[in-house]
């Protein structure tokens, strides 16, 4: 290869026929420009073909393509081309920084030039601008400093990017809940003039006291902003998973446009589960309680039990297995109870499996009747009166209530039958008189 040593040798022989200009690069290597006859020389040059993307984005990978040309007429072999990254450029594990390009033929330039491609990464903290990177070409087995080095320029830009997360994955229908959305700048450039909005499938979840659109003027690189809404899922909404669409719009400084990004999330709306328990009746020490599922969700494996308490005690079994109980449905549970304080409320525990698969136990207080009156039940969290089956006197279970109702109705039934019989006799007599009158008339004629 006729680099510096060969050139100096030629110069001593052809000092009058070849004019050699040696330009020293900042690395101490040489670039050569020849005038007149170059057929006997290898004259190498390195140029940047392109970079992809352009600009290279901070924190991302880019491809760098360079061309190796021979402007001389002499060919040589065993060439190596090497790229030497420095900040803000980084080597990628598994990617080569050295390529063996072999023989470079004479006048292999322009469209015939050899193209070498390298894959590099831009540091995440790089700011936008033009940065130098060195490319070396030398013969195999030699040091890079013995060959030709050229510094080329790579353009770096910054790109905005954002992600959204929320701190709630479930809501209880009918309950106000604060939901916080976190908007994080995951790009390499500040986010400016950001608009954030969200909406739920079928408007199952709505914000209270504000609209769903928020404006954020600036989010720095690596920073985040929290946006909090008070939301409510209507009790009319069926329990289940609902899609939540989150939209971001912000300035795109690379393209001088608006970037629009949509994120999707799922949020579970739970039906509010609650029970009401009331006294229904008593027969020979056996008390009947009405248990109603006043929530919207169906519940499974329901058990009603009487825990230990001061005023009431259980004779026999203290637990009643109900099974599944749909929302809005009710059933009865019977217990043999005795009390020393009849005016004290009865504490009842209800254990069930929620729609989410959790075992839940709640306690209710049931107002029990005094000696002369029957009180409707009251629960821990509801003041609505409930008097499902108690009748006058409050001393009946459902069966005895039905029996007493029939007994009390017998006099009215008998009276009704007597009245019907009297009407029938009266009608019969009228019809008979009409027949007799008609017969007498016919005899007279």
C-alpha positions in Angstrom: 0.0 0.0 0.0 1.5 3.3 -1.1 0.9 5.6 1.9 3.3 8.1 3.2 6.5 6.0 2.8 5.7 5.1 -0.8 4.7 8.6 -1.6 8.0 10.0 -0.3 9.8 7.4 -2.4 7.9 8.5 -5.5 8.5 12.1 -4.7 12.2 11.6 -4.7 12.0 10.0 -8.1 9.3 12.2 -9.7 9.6 15.5 -7.9 8.9 17.4 -11.1 6.0 15.4 -12.4 3.8 15.0 -9.3 2.7 17.7 -7.0 1.9 16.3 -3.5 0.0 18.3 -0.9 -0.1 16.7 2.5 -2.8 17.9 4.9 -2.4 16.9 8.5 -5.5 15.8 10.2 -6.1 16.6 13.9 -5.2 13.0 14.7 -1.8 13.3 13.1 -2.7 11.3 10.0 -2.6 12.4 6.4 -5.0 13.0 3.6 -3.6 13.2 0.1 -4.5 15.3 -2.9 -2.8 14.6 -6.2 -2.6 16.5 -9.4 -1.6 14.9 -12.7 -0.9 11.2 -12.9 -2.3 9.0 -10.0 -2.4 5.7 -11.7 0.3 4.2 -9.5 -1.1 5.3 -6.2 -3.8 4.2 -3.7 -5.6 7.4 -2.7 -8.2 6.6 0.0 -11.1 8.7 1.1 -13.9 8.2 3.6 -17.3 9.9 3.4 -20.5 9.7 5.3 -23.3 8.2 3.2 -26.2 8.7 5.6 -27.5 8.0 9.1 -30.8 6.4 9.9 -32.8 7.9 11.6 -31.6 11.4 10.9 -31.3 12.9 13.4 -30.3 10.1 15.6 -32.5 10.1 18.7 -31.0 10.4 22.2 -31.3 7.0 23.9 -32.0 5.1 20.7 -30.0 3.1 18.2 -29.1 4.4 14.7 -27.3 3.1 11.6 -24.3 4.9 10.2 -23.2 4.2 6.6 -19.8 5.3 5.3 -18.2 4.9 1.9 -14.6 4.0 1.3 -13.2 5.3 -2.1 -10.0 4.8 -3.9 -9.3 7.9 -6.1 -6.0 6.3 -7.3 -5.5 3.9 -10.1 -3.6 1.3 -8.0 -5.5 -1.4 -6.0 -4.6 -2.9 -2.7 -6.0 -5.6 -0.4 -6.6 -6.6 3.2 -8.1 -3.3 4.4 -9.9 -2.8 7.7 -12.4 0.0 8.4 -13.1 0.8 12.0 -15.5 3.3 13.7 -14.4 4.7 17.1 -17.4 5.9 19.1 -17.0 8.6 21.7 -19.6 10.5 23.7 -22.4 10.7 23.1 -22.1 7.6 20.9 -21.9 4.1 22.5 -21.0 0.6 21.3 -23.9 -1.9 21.2 -23.2 -5.3 22.6 -23.0 -7.9 19.8 -22.4 -5.3 17.1 -18.9 -5.0 15.4 -17.0 -1.8 15.3 -14.5 -3.3 12.8 -15.2 -4.6 9.3 -12.9 -6.4 6.9 -13.5 -4.8 3.5 -10.6 -6.7 1.8 -9.3 -5.4 -1.6 -9.9 -1.9 -2.8 -9.6 -1.7 -6.5 -8.2 1.3 -8.4 -10.6 4.1 -9.1 -13.3 2.5 -6.9 -15.2 5.6 -6.2 -18.6 7.1 -6.6 -21.2 4.4 -7.2 -18.4 1.8 -7.1 -17.3 2.8 -3.6 -17.4 0.2 -0.8 -20.1 0.9 1.8 -19.7 -0.1 5.4 -22.6 0.0 7.9 -22.3 0.3 11.7 -24.9 0.3 14.4 -24.4 2.5 17.4 -26.5 4.0 20.3 -26.8 7.6 21.3 -26.5 8.3 25.1 -29.8 9.0 26.8 -28.6 12.3 28.2 -27.3 13.7 24.9 -28.7 17.0 23.8 -29.5 17.9 20.2 -26.7 19.0 18.0 -23.9 17.7 15.7 -21.2 15.4 17.1 -18.0 14.1 15.6 -17.1 10.5 15.3 -13.8 9.0 13.9 -13.6 6.4 11.2 -10.2 4.6 10.5 -9.0 2.6 7.5 -5.8 0.6 7.7 -4.3 -2.7 6.6 -5.0 -5.8 8.4 -2.3 -6.6 11.0 -1.4 -2.9 11.4 -2.4 -0.3 13.9 -5.2 2.2 13.2 -2.8 5.0 13.6 -0.8 3.8 10.6 -3.7 4.3 8.3 -6.1 7.0 7.4 -8.5 8.6 9.8 -11.4 10.9 9.0 -13.8 12.7 11.4 -17.4 12.7 10.2 -20.4 14.4 11.8 -23.6 12.7 13.1 -26.7 14.8 14.0 -28.5 14.0 17.2 -32.0 15.1 18.1 -34.3 14.7 21.1 -37.7 13.1 21.0 -40.7 13.5 23.2 -42.3 10.4 24.7 -44.8 9.9 27.5 -46.4 7.1 29.4 -49.6 7.1 31.6 -50.4 5.0 34.6 -53.2 5.1 37.2 -53.2 4.2 40.9 -56.6 2.4 40.9 -57.5 -0.9 39.3 -61.0 -1.2 40.8 -63.9 0.9 41.9 -67.0 0.2 43.9 -70.2 1.3 42.1 -71.9 4.2 44.0 -68.8 5.2 45.9 -66.8 8.3 45.2 -63.1 7.5 44.6 -60.0 9.6 43.9 -58.1 8.3 41.0 -54.6 9.6 40.2 -53.1 9.4 36.7 -49.3 9.7 36.5 -47.9 11.1 33.3 -44.2 10.4 32.9 -41.8 11.9 30.4 -39.9 8.8 29.1 -38.4 10.6 26.1 -35.2 12.6 25.7 -36.8 16.0 25.3 -39.0 18.1 27.6 -42.7 17.7 26.9 -44.5 21.0 26.3 -48.2 22.0 26.0 -49.6 18.7 27.0 -53.3 18.0 27.1 -54.5 14.9 28.9 -58.0 13.4 28.8 -59.7 10.1 29.5 -63.1 8.4 29.1 -64.6 5.1 30.0 -66.5 2.6 28.1 -70.2 3.4 27.9 -69.5 6.3 30.3 -69.6 3.8 33.1 -67.2 6.0 35.1 -67.5 9.8 35.1 -65.5 12.6 36.8 -67.2 14.6 39.5 -66.8 18.4 39.9 -64.6 18.8 36.9 -64.2 18.0 33.2 -62.0 15.1 32.0 -59.5 17.4 30.2 -56.3 18.7 32.0 -53.6 20.9 30.5 -49.9 20.6 31.6 -47.5 23.2 30.3 -44.1 21.4 30.8 -42.7 18.0 32.0 -39.0 17.7 32.1 -37.0 14.7 30.9 -37.4 11.9 33.5 -40.0 13.8 35.4 -43.7 13.1 36.0 -46.9 14.9 36.9 -49.8 13.6 38.8 -53.4 14.5 37.8 -56.2 13.5 40.2 -59.9 13.2 39.6 -62.8 12.4 41.8 -64.8 9.8 39.9 -68.0 7.8 40.4 -69.3 4.6 38.8 -73.0 4.6 38.7 -74.9 1.9 40.7 -76.8 1.2 37.5 -73.6 -0.1 35.9 -73.3 -3.9 35.8 -70.2 -5.2 37.6 -67.3 -6.1 35.3 -64.1 -4.8 33.6 -64.5 -1.5 31.7 -62.1 -0.1 29.1 -60.5 3.2 30.0 -59.1 5.3 27.1 -56.4 7.9 28.0 -55.3 10.4 25.4 -52.2 12.6 25.3 -51.5 15.5 22.9 -48.2 17.5 23.0 -45.7 19.4 20.9 -43.5 17.3 18.6 -40.3 19.5 18.3 -38.7 17.2 15.7 -41.5 17.5 13.2 -43.0 20.8 14.4 -46.4 19.0 14.7 -48.7 17.8 17.5 -48.1 14.3 18.7 -51.2 12.3 19.7 -50.9 9.2 21.8 -53.6 6.9 23.0 -53.2 4.5 26.0 -55.7 1.8 27.1 -56.3 0.4 30.5 -58.9 -1.8 32.2 -60.6 -0.9 35.4 -62.8 -3.3 37.4 -66.2 -1.9 38.6 -67.5 -3.8 41.6 -71.1 -4.1 42.6 -71.7 -2.8 46.1 -72.6 -5.8 48.2 -74.7 -5.4 51.3 -77.3 -7.2 53.3 -80.3 -6.4 55.4 -81.5 -8.7 58.1 -84.9 -8.4 59.9 -86.9 -10.3 62.5 -89.8 -12.2 60.8 -91.4 -14.2 63.6 -91.1 -16.6 66.5 -92.7 -19.9 67.3 -91.9 -21.8 70.5 -88.5 -20.3 70.8 -87.6 -20.7 67.1 -86.9 -17.3 65.7 -87.1 -16.6 61.9 -84.8 -14.0 60.3 -85.2 -12.6 56.8 -81.9 -12.1 55.0 -81.9 -10.0 51.9 -79.1 -9.2 49.4 -79.6 -5.5 48.8 -76.5 -5.2 46.6 -76.4 -5.4 42.8 -73.9 -8.3 42.7 -74.8 -11.9 43.1 -72.9 -13.5 46.0 -72.0 -17.2 46.6 -71.6 -19.5 49.6 -73.6 -17.3 52.0 -73.6 -18.3 55.7 -75.6 -16.7 58.5 -74.4 -17.2 62.0 -75.2 -16.0 65.5 -71.9 -15.1 67.3 -71.5 -15.2 71.1 -73.1 -12.2 72.8 -74.3 -11.1 76.2 -78.0 -10.7 75.7 -78.7 -13.6 73.4 -77.7 -17.3 73.3 -78.3 -20.1 70.8 -79.6 -23.5 71.6 -78.4 -26.0 69.0 -76.9 -25.0 65.7 -75.6 -21.4 65.5 -75.0 -21.4 61.7 -77.4 -21.5 58.8 -76.0 -22.3 55.3 -77.9 -20.3 52.7 -75.8 -20.9 49.6 -75.9 -18.5 46.6 -78.0 -15.3 46.9 -78.7 -13.1 43.9 -78.8 -9.4 44.1 -82.3 -8.3 45.3 -83.2 -11.7 46.5 -84.0 -12.8 50.0 -84.3 -16.0 52.1 -85.1 -17.1 55.7 -82.9 -18.5 58.4 -84.2 -20.1 61.6 -82.4 -20.2 65.0 -83.5 -21.4 68.5 -82.7 -18.4 70.6 -83.2 -17.3 74.2 -82.6 -13.9 75.8 -82.3 -12.3 79.2 -82.8 -8.8 77.7 -85.5 -8.9 75.0 -85.0 -5.2 74.2 -81.3 -5.8 73.2 -80.5 -6.1 69.5 -79.4 -9.5 68.1 -76.0 -9.5 66.5 -75.9 -11.5 63.2 -72.9 -12.3 61.1 -73.1 -12.9 57.3 -70.1 -14.5 55.5 -70.1 -14.7 51.7 -67.8 -15.1 48.7 -67.6 -11.8 46.8 -67.6 -11.6 43.0 -63.8 -11.1 43.2 -63.5 -14.5 45.0 -62.8 -13.1 48.5 -64.4 -14.4 51.7 -66.0 -11.4 53.4 -67.8 -11.3 56.8 -70.0 -8.4 57.9 -72.1 -7.9 61.1 -75.6 -6.6 61.4 -77.7 -5.7 64.4 -81.4 -6.8 64.3 -83.9 -5.1 66.4 -85.9 -7.8 68.2 -89.5 -7.4 69.4 -90.4 -6.5 73.0 -93.2 -8.3 74.8 -96.0 -6.4 73.0 -94.5 -4.9 69.8 -92.4 -6.1 66.9 -89.6 -3.7 65.7 -88.3 -3.7 62.2 -84.6 -4.4 61.8 -81.9 -1.9 61.5 -78.4 -2.6 60.0 -75.0 -1.1 60.6 -75.2 1.0 57.4 -78.9 1.4 56.6 -81.7 3.2 58.5 -84.4 2.1 56.0 -87.2 0.1 57.9 -87.7 -3.4 56.9 -90.7 -5.4 58.0 -90.9 -8.3 55.7 -93.2 -10.8 57.3 -94.3 -9.7 60.8 -98.0 -9.3 61.5 -100.1 -7.9 64.3 -98.6 -9.0 67.7 -95.3 -9.8 66.1 -95.3 -13.3 67.4 -95.5 -15.3 64.2 -93.1 -17.0 61.9 -94.1 -17.2 58.1 -96.2 -20.4 58.6 -98.0 -19.2 61.6 -98.7 -15.9 59.9 -100.4 -17.7 57.0 -102.5 -19.9 59.4 -103.6 -17.0 61.5 -104.6 -15.0 58.4 -106.8 -17.9 57.2 -108.4 -18.3 60.6 -109.2 -14.6 60.8 -110.8 -14.7 57.3 -113.3 -17.6 58.1 -116.1 -15.4 59.5 -115.9 -13.2 56.4 -116.1 -16.2 54.1 -119.2 -17.6 55.9 -120.9 -14.2 55.9 -120.2 -13.9 52.1 -121.7 -17.4 51.5 -124.9 -16.6 53.5 -125.3 -13.4 51.5 -125.0 -15.3 48.3 -127.6 -17.8 49.4 -130.1 -15.1 50.3 -129.7 -13.4 46.9 -130.2 -16.7 45.2 -133.5 -17.4 47.1 -134.7 -13.9 46.3 -134.1 -14.3 42.6 -135.7 -17.7 42.6 -138.9 -16.3 44.2 -139.1 -13.5 41.6 -138.8 -16.0 38.7 -141.5 -18.3 40.3 -144.0 -15.4 40.7 -143.6 -14.4 37.0 -144.3 -18.0 35.9 -147.5 -18.2 38.0 -148.8 -14.9 36.7 -148.3 -16.0 33.1 -150.1 -19.3 33.7 -153.2 -17.5 35.3 -153.4 -15.1 32.3 -153.5 -18.0 29.9 -156.4 -19.7 31.8 -158.5 -16.6 31.7 -158.1 -16.2 28.0 
